[in-house]
Amino acid sequence: MPPHRTPPPGRPVRRTRLGALALATVCTLLATPAAAAPAGSRAPDAHCAGRARLQVPGAAHQRADCLDELTTAGTVASGHTDPADYAGLTPKALPTPAGVPGIQIDGYFPDTSAGNTNHGWHHDSQFVLRLPDHWNGGLVVAGTPGNREQYANDRAIADWVLARGYAYAATDKGNTGTAFYRDGRRPGDAIAEWNTRLTQLTRAARTVVTQRYHRPPARTLATGISNGGYLVRWQLEHHPELYDGGVDWEGTLWRTDGPNPLTFLPAALRHYPVWAAGGPGATEAAAALHRAGFPAGSAFLWPYHHQVYWDLTQRIYREELDPGYDGDAEAGTPFCTPGTPACDADYAYPARPDAVRRAVGRIALTGRIGKPLITLQGTLDVLLPISVDSDVYAGMVHRAGRGSLLRYYRIEDGTHTDSLADAFPDRLRPMVPCHRSAFTALERWIAGAGRPPADRTVARPAGADPAELLAECPLR
């Protein structure tokens, strides 16, 4: 769940306002809406002339532009992406491919929420489809990490797959911003909509690809980061007929009986301040954080995650799934100390009413995947610690009898947000090249050209410098 976004005024309100301190915490993550005018689009040539015939099934609104460049090498200047939407998700030195002309379709499906302000539409369930002139026969579909919008994967995923010839489609998941929990009538509705929206987009994108290239995609692959990785897992469990496989990059794990974020994040909020203060309680506080799942050797990442991630993530996801915990308040009290009434540092998921587990059950994973899946996660992930996330999900897949469809790679010294590898180049490695290795391994797997390596921890190469770590990540 990388950085969350704050919605504009006017969002339908399910409960009272988010606390001012929470808004201040994330104010630097606000996005500038993408330009509404199709700047940088070119006059249609013979190949793009048919774009007026492309119709996204079910869309309430769409706009198709013929672009000289579909990657961020061109879409930043043309206003066909939003750099604030992917800020902080990739290393600063990640190369940007270029030379991918084609058609981009922006639009939205019918929806009642209005947090997404891109293009001045003030409408959720926005999507983007990119159709390169030189198509390799495949389609990649993605949901976004955190509560970001449809352009969040543009640097980490879309640029690379477009340069390899894939058509690409992404959705904002149907609700955006740090008050996403205001969407829906029942606890869990907002997250449940994420799954519905990715299914909807996949079906629509397959149709548009067929319109554009006069044949359906030969392969449809799902991929995503964090909450986007959760969507990959859920889609392959519930709609395997739509996909040939998927790559799950540190997907969020929701389980009715835990672990889930509501079981380990409160421990971080309780024990981190004691550890940070030093003194006689610090050693036991660190031990408590480790028992909750936060990995050994990750303490250098705790201050940043306490400031940016843990508190906000706990409160807004708890508000979505257990709004009654803090009564009429909305998303609790930011950075409260234990003992404060309704403090999320004191939240105890096992003690909550059965209705809370039913809400989680509506979005829970089972492990019963129906198509090949490659999962990867960093061993130093301290937002979704690996021992209470992907380690557990891999076990679920095997217990469900679907182990032959899974490959699981633990990436040594990877963490949840790749930009942190720039801040700690001697301690962290970026995950993006490992995702690309996993993606190409999936391609070979579904093509019958060789099975991926067995599950393993992918060691950080001894002596490798940051440039080498960004260039490759062999899974063998």
Phi and psi in degrees as a GROMACS rama.xvg file:
@    title "Ramachandran Plot"
@    xaxis  label "Phi"
@    yaxis  label "Psi"
@TYPE xy
-61.4817  177.443  PRO-2
-46.6247  140.591  PRO-3
-92.0301  165.819  HIS-4
-121.486  147.128  ARG-5
-93.6057  128.968  THR-6
-78.2514  158.97  PRO-7
-76.83  166.442  PRO-8
-59.532  157.685  PRO-9
95.9628  -1.67066  GLY-10
-68.2459  136.846  ARG-11
-54.7584  132.08  PRO-12
-104.837  123.213  VAL-13
-88.1591  -32.1255  ARG-14
-141.396  -169.816  ARG-15
-74.5361  175.728  THR-16
-66.1339  148.869  ARG-17
-66.4212  142.1  LEU-18
-58.0673  147.69  GLY-19
-62.4655  -35.6151  ALA-20
-65.4787  -36.8474  LEU-21
-63.4393  -39.4542  ALA-22
-66.2918  -38.6284  LEU-23
-65.5042  -34.4575  ALA-24
-59.6689  -35.6936  THR-25
-108.247  9.39306  VAL-26
-62.4924  -28.6927  CYS-27
-75.0703  -6.03967  THR-28
-99.136  5.13153  LEU-29
-64.3352  147.72  LEU-30
-103.036  151.643  ALA-31
-90.962  124.799  THR-32
-56.9812  145.472  PRO-33
-63.6339  148.339  ALA-34
-62.1649  139.492  ALA-35
-78.6679  -32.7746  ALA-36
-74.4211  142.014  ALA-37
-78.3823  53.6208  PRO-38
-61.0544  138.788  ALA-39
87.1286  -7.31099  GLY-40
-75.9012  154.717  SER-41
-114.969  162.788  ARG-42
-61.9051  139.014  ALA-43
-63.3351  128.46  PRO-44
-89.2183  -171.481  ASP-45
-60.4098  -32.873  ALA-46
-76.4291  -34.0038  HIS-47
-90.9012  -4.95814  CYS-48
-59.8061  -26.5349  ALA-49
-82.7799  7.22105  GLY-50
-65.4811  -26.2981  ARG-51
-66.3169  -19.4246  ALA-52
-86.3639  -7.19133  ARG-53
-81.338  121.262  LEU-54
-126.021  122.878  GLN-55
-81.8132  114.404  VAL-56
-58.854  129.81  PRO-57
85.023  -7.78763  GLY-58
-69.4655  138.892  ALA-59
-83.0331  -24.7254  ALA-60
-156.058  143.507  HIS-61
-151.597  155.453  GLN-62
-141.32  124.91  ARG-63
-109.601  131.488  ALA-64
-127.081  142.592  ASP-65
-94.479  117.995  CYS-66
-115.46  146.359  LEU-67
-71.3623  -25.3148  ASP-68
-146.653  119.307  GLU-69
-89.9973  -16.0111  LEU-70
-84.5339  172.967  THR-71
-67.0172  -10.4618  THR-72
-60.697  -23.3357  ALA-73
-122.555  -31.434  GLY-74
-72.3035  -23.2546  THR-75
-62.6377  -49.2458  VAL-76
-69.777  -34.6268  ALA-77
-82.8424  -9.35137  SER-78
82.6222  18.7152  GLY-79
-100.454  17.2831  HIS-80
-150.968  177.601  THR-81
-133.245  100.719  ASP-82
-57.171  -30.6668  PRO-83
-64.7609  -23.9109  ALA-84
-71.8916  -28.1037  ASP-85
-110.953  9.96002  TYR-86
-58.4581  134.052  ALA-87
84.4507  -0.450316  GLY-88
-94.0934  -13.8415  LEU-89
-134.351  157.466  THR-90
-63.9748  148.114  PRO-91
-64.6786  -26.5613  LYS-92
-90.9783  7.27664  ALA-93
-61.7013  122.412  LEU-94
-64.4467  150.022  PRO-95
-109.431  114.663  THR-96
-70.5451  162.447  PRO-97
-147.122  172.532  ALA-98
88.7441  39.3983  GLY-99
-127.179  81.2433  VAL-100
-75.9301  158.265  PRO-101
163.418  -159.673  GLY-102
-109.613  134.521  ILE-103
-116.385  132.404  GLN-104
-115.798  122.383  ILE-105
-111.587  145.053  ASP-106
-177.769  -167.405  GLY-107
-151.169  152.892  TYR-108
-90.92  159.491  PHE-109
-55.4922  135.984  PRO-110
-161.762  160.086  ASP-111
-103.048  -10.5343  THR-112
-99.1046  158.4  SER-113
-138.903  35.9908  ALA-114
-78.5582  -25.689  GLY-115
-84.0432  115.144  ASN-116
-98.6042  3.35725  THR-117
-54.5161  140.968  ASN-118
64.7888  10.8334  HIS-119
72.4059  15.5977  GLY-120
-81.5845  -28.2201  TRP-121
50.2495  56.3923  HIS-122
-152.401  128.39  HIS-123
-83.5219  178.722  ASP-124
63.5104  34.802  SER-125
-75.6735  153.219  GLN-126
-141.39  162.742  PHE-127
-134.411  135.331  VAL-128
-122.278  134.287  LEU-129
-124.266  128.338  ARG-130
-124.24  97.7489  LEU-131
-70.4638  149.823  PRO-132
-60.3496  -39.6857  ASP-133
-104.612  96.6973  HIS-134
-97.488  138.967  TRP-135
-95.2989  3.79151  ASN-136
94.9143  -1.66342  GLY-137
-114.081  164.897  GLY-138
-133.179  132.038  LEU-139
-113.536  129.346  VAL-140
-120.703  137.423  VAL-141
-142.071  145.364  ALA-142
-102.647  166.649  GLY-143
-95.4448  154.421  THR-144
-76.101  163.029  PRO-145
52.7354  -136.671  GLY-146
-119.053  36.1085  ASN-147
-82.4198  179.522  ARG-148
-103.244  -173.16  GLU-149
-68.6235  -13.2127  GLN-150
-96.8896  6.27328  TYR-151
-62.8737  -28.865  ALA-152
-92.0606  6.20187  ASN-153
-60.9815  -41.654  ASP-154
-80.5549  -43.7827  ARG-155
-74.303  -34.6963  ALA-156
-125.719  -53.8954  ILE-157
-61.9657  -46.1706  ALA-158
-52.6589  -46.726  ASP-159
-70.0019  -44.7864  TRP-160
-71.5071  -33.4152  VAL-161
-63.966  -41.5901  LEU-162
-64.6235  -21.7446  ALA-163
-92.2464  2.05754  ARG-164
100.611  2.87326  GLY-165
-78.0452  145.213  TYR-166
-73.2991  152.794  ALA-167
-139.395  138.971  TYR-168
-139.449  141.093  ALA-169
-143.838  151.621  ALA-170
-125.932  153.394  THR-171
-81.6107  1.56502  ASP-172
78.6443  1.06741  LYS-173
98.9177  -11.2032  GLY-174
-159.518  145.875  ASN-175
-136.68  165.305  THR-176
85.1148  170.151  GLY-177
-74.0355  -10.2474  THR-178
-107.414  32.9863  ALA-179
-56.8945  -26.4612  PHE-180
-67.0167  -12.043  TYR-181
-70.0568  -18.0408  ARG-182
-78.1029  140.52  ASP-183
94.1581  168.185  GLY-184
-104.024  -29.6988  ARG-185
-115.115  152.737  ARG-186
-54.7913  132.604  PRO-187
93.8506  -11.4637  GLY-188
-60.2969  -40.9183  ASP-189
-64.9613  -45.3472  ALA-190
-68.773  -39.0848  ILE-191
-59.0688  -33.7547  ALA-192
-64.4046  -31.675  GLU-193
-53.6706  -45.6875  TRP-194
-65.9969  -42.8148  ASN-195
-61.1938  -40.8897  THR-196
-69.5778  -35.8452  ARG-197
-70.3075  -37.8183  LEU-198
-60.5763  -46.1073  THR-199
-58.6348  -46.5196  GLN-200
-66.4446  -40.702  LEU-201
-59.4922  -46.2794  THR-202
-62.2564  -44.3917  ARG-203
-65.8243  -42.0503  ALA-204
-65.4157  -37.1328  ALA-205
-62.6532  -37.8836  ARG-206
-67.1867  -43.9772  THR-207
-65.5287  -39.6236  VAL-208
-58.581  -41.9472  VAL-209
-64.4356  -39.9166  THR-210
-61.8073  -42.866  GLN-211
-71.6893  -43.7578  ARG-212
-109.63  0.312336  TYR-213
65.9569  22.1378  HIS-214
-160.899  150.193  ARG-215
-70.8707  161.178  PRO-216
-61.998  138.808  PRO-217
-73.8907  -23.754  ALA-218
-151.769  140.786  ARG-219
-124.229  120.963  THR-220
-118.957  136.457  LEU-221
-103.894  140.192  ALA-222
-153.481  160.156  THR-223
177.51  164.177  GLY-224
-109.571  135.098  ILE-225
59.5691  -115.088  SER-226
-58.6278  -31.0492  ASN-227
-66.5024  -34.8906  GLY-228
-67.2717  -38.2521  GLY-229
-55.8666  -42.9308  TYR-230
-62.3161  -37.4547  LEU-231
-61.104  -47.7038  VAL-232
-57.7444  -48.5101  ARG-233
-64.1371  -41.8153  TRP-234
-63.131  -42.912  GLN-235
-72.0868  -20.212  LEU-236
-79.8278  -38.284  GLU-237
-105.849  -28.1185  HIS-238
-135.409  55.3254  HIS-239
-63.3825  -20.143  PRO-240
-65.2601  -20.1814  GLU-241
-86.0874  -13.4176  LEU-242
-130.733  156.406  TYR-243
-97.9095  -15.3658  ASP-244
167.831  179.81  GLY-245
-155.584  158.557  GLY-246
-121.291  117.295  VAL-247
-101.366  110.856  ASP-248
-100.866  100.363  TRP-249
51.5188  49.1616  GLU-250
-63.8489  147.746  GLY-251
-71.4328  136.14  THR-252
-102.491  120.777  LEU-253
-113.661  120.962  TRP-254
-132.524  138.047  ARG-255
-58.1305  -43.7116  THR-256
-95.3913  9.41981  ASP-257
79.1236  166.488  GLY-258
-72.1747  153.786  PRO-259
-156.481  171.76  ASN-260
-56.3082  -27.3736  PRO-261
-76.7639  -6.72302  LEU-262
-97.9536  -27.4947  THR-263
-109.429  -25.1709  PHE-264
-67.1042  -38.6444  LEU-265
-57.8025  -35.5769  PRO-266
-62.4173  -38.9363  ALA-267
-62.5454  -42.129  ALA-268
-68.6295  -32.5448  LEU-269
-73.67  -45.8898  ARG-270
-95.6501  -25.2567  HIS-271
-59.7269  -47.2248  TYR-272
-58.931  -34.8541  PRO-273
-67.2558  -42.9547  VAL-274
-63.0043  -44.7695  TRP-275
-66.028  -29.5446  ALA-276
-74.4192  -16.7219  ALA-277
73.0696  -164.01  GLY-278
86.648  -171.31  GLY-279
-65.8205  -24.2241  PRO-280
-88.1068  -4.23779  GLY-281
-67.2971  -39.5433  ALA-282
-63.6023  -45.3264  THR-283
-67.8387  -35.2086  GLU-284
-62.6795  -42.547  ALA-285
-62.1183  -41.9187  ALA-286
-62.5508  -37.5494  ALA-287
-66.6927  -38.1927  ALA-288
-63.7352  -40.9537  LEU-289
-65.544  -39.955  HIS-290
-64.0693  -30.8367  ARG-291
-73.5041  -12.7441  ALA-292
123.352  -12.064  GLY-293
-71.3727  123.188  PHE-294
-70.2148  150.64  PRO-295
-58.6788  141.763  ALA-296
83.3879  4.39897  GLY-297
-102.402  4.00199  SER-298
-60.1265  -27.754  ALA-299
-64.8471  -17.6313  PHE-300
-94.3478  -11.8263  LEU-301
-64.2098  -43.8319  TRP-302
-57.7193  -43.9769  PRO-303
-63.4526  -44.632  TYR-304
-69.8821  -33.2915  HIS-305
-64.3833  -41.8288  HIS-306
-70.9062  -40.0965  GLN-307
-103.463  -40.6053  VAL-308
-109.85  -56.2629  TYR-309
-57.4949  -50.724  TRP-310
-64.3735  -51.8423  ASP-311
-63.5189  -44.6989  LEU-312
-61.2089  -46.6201  THR-313
-57.9487  -47.3704  GLN-314
-69.1743  -41.6969  ARG-315
-77.0465  -32.7347  ILE-316
-78.1167  -32.1834  TYR-317
-65.5771  -39.3216  ARG-318
-62.5877  -36.2715  GLU-319
-66.3601  -39.8693  GLU-320
-103.846  -19.9418  LEU-321
-144.583  65.1365  ASP-322
-66.1474  -22.0942  PRO-323
-73.3722  -12.5576  GLY-324
-60.5328  -38.1711  TYR-325
-110.444  22.8534  ASP-326
63.1831  -131.93  GLY-327
-81.5282  -10.2463  ASP-328
-65.8062  158.925  ALA-329
-114.519  117.907  GLU-330
61.5265  33.0877  ALA-331
62.7081  -154.56  GLY-332
-116.039  117.527  THR-333
-59.815  134.051  PRO-334
50.9285  40.7161  PHE-335
-73.8675  154.672  CYS-336
-91.1195  147.617  THR-337
-51.9476  140.048  PRO-338
99.6134  -19.0932  GLY-339
-66.5308  134.684  THR-340
-53.1929  133.898  PRO-341
57.7141  31.7293  ALA-342
-77.2574  132.821  CYS-343
-69.1478  -17.4169  ASP-344
-65.8315  -22.4701  ALA-345
-98.5406  3.2373  ASP-346
-62.2221  132.439  TYR-347
-127.338  94.858  ALA-348
-55.1429  -43.8746  TYR-349
-61.6386  -23.5304  PRO-350
-90.3741  -3.87282  ALA-351
-78.4861  160.027  ARG-352
-60.8125  159.281  PRO-353
-58.7405  -26.9533  ASP-354
-60.7098  -30.2236  ALA-355
-68.0448  -44.0923  VAL-356
-66.1339  -32.021  ARG-357
-65.936  -38.3145  ARG-358
-63.7683  -44.4712  ALA-359
-64.1845  -37.3185  VAL-360
-59.8924  -26.8603  GLY-361
-68.7072  -21.7519  ARG-362
-118.231  4.28764  ILE-363
-69.9475  153.653  ALA-364
-95.5002  157.68  LEU-365
-120.258  -22.7681  THR-366
88.1909  -3.55509  GLY-367
-86.4067  66.3101  ARG-368
-72.3288  151.93  ILE-369
-117.158  -1.12733  GLY-370
-141.337  162.657  LYS-371
-56.6347  135.902  PRO-372
-133.679  133.299  LEU-373
-113.432  122.891  ILE-374
-108.912  136.777  THR-375
-138.337  143.999  LEU-376
-152.842  148.735  GLN-377
-80.2226  143.343  GLY-378
-71.138  -17.5239  THR-379
-108.421  28.8988  LEU-380
-70.8329  120.642  ASP-381
-118.836  14.1092  VAL-382
-96.1716  -47.7741  LEU-383
-121.371  83.7784  LEU-384
-55.8978  136.666  PRO-385
-60.5958  -34.278  ILE-386
-70.0548  -22.0082  SER-387
-113.736  17.447  VAL-388
-131.993  -95.9924  ASP-389
-67.2162  -32.3407  SER-390
-57.7241  -42.6492  ASP-391
-69.7175  -43.7779  VAL-392
-64.0556  -40.1554  TYR-393
-58.1125  -42.0488  ALA-394
-63.0167  -37.488  GLY-395
-62.2089  -42.9524  MET-396
-62.027  -43.7031  VAL-397
-66.6887  -41.4142  HIS-398
-66.5932  -26.5241  ARG-399
-79.35  -0.604232  ALA-400
79.0743  19.9564  GLY-401
-113.178  19.5224  ARG-402
-59.9382  -28.2669  GLY-403
-67.8673  -15.8501  SER-404
-95.4334  1.3788  LEU-405
-119.279  140.606  LEU-406
-126.834  134.605  ARG-407
-128.595  122.556  TYR-408
-121.827  121.127  TYR-409
-91.4806  118.305  ARG-410
-95.7603  109.9  ILE-411
-60.8457  128.154  GLU-412
70.4452  13.5083  ASP-413
-81.872  150.35  GLY-414
-129.82  -177.522  THR-415
-71.9238  -36.249  HIS-416
-118.566  118.694  THR-417
-64.9905  -26.2189  ASP-418
-64.0412  -20.7848  SER-419
-68.3929  -19.6453  LEU-420
-65.5754  -25.3265  ALA-421
-71.8579  -35.4713  ASP-422
-76.59  -28.9794  ALA-423
-130.834  62.8387  PHE-424
-64.9019  -21.5497  PRO-425
-87.6478  -8.25687  ASP-426
-120.025  -23.0356  ARG-427
-123.379  156.822  LEU-428
-123.628  146.796  ARG-429
-71.7848  148.087  PRO-430
-88.7826  -21.8998  MET-431
-57.9223  -41.166  VAL-432
-68.0926  -26.7356  PRO-433
-71.2544  -37.0525  CYS-434
-61.4359  -41.0468  HIS-435
-67.2836  -38.2165  ARG-436
-63.5651  -41.5811  SER-437
-64.8843  -39.4409  ALA-438
-63.5977  -46.8774  PHE-439
-67.48  -32.2919  THR-440
-64.5283  -38.8208  ALA-441
-64.4725  -41.2931  LEU-442
-56.2083  -48.1539  GLU-443
-64.1889  -38.3875  ARG-444
-61.9787  -51.5342  TRP-445
-74.6302  -18.8898  ILE-446
-85.1077  -3.75716  ALA-447
74.816  22.207  GLY-448
-98.6311  9.85688  ALA-449
138.3  136.989  GLY-450
-80.2792  145.984  ARG-451
-64.5362  162.576  PRO-452
-56.882  157.265  PRO-453
-63.2378  160.553  ALA-454
-51.5625  139.774  ASP-455
-167.356  165.111  ARG-456
-90.0095  121.823  THR-457
-85.567  108.183  VAL-458
-69.37  147.599  ALA-459
-74.2486  124.576  ARG-460
-60.3881  130.876  PRO-461
-61.5526  130.152  ALA-462
78.6929  0.877909  GLY-463
-69.4688  136.881  ALA-464
-90.9478  170.207  ASP-465
-56.0164  -36.678  PRO-466
-65.1872  -41.006  ALA-467
-66.6191  -40.1089  GLU-468
-67.6226  -30.4892  LEU-469
-78.9035  -23.0233  LEU-470
-81.1104  -31.6217  ALA-471
-156.366  160.442  GLU-472
-153.019  77.3529  CYS-473
-64.166  134.137  PRO-474
-84.2092  -13.1846  LEU-475
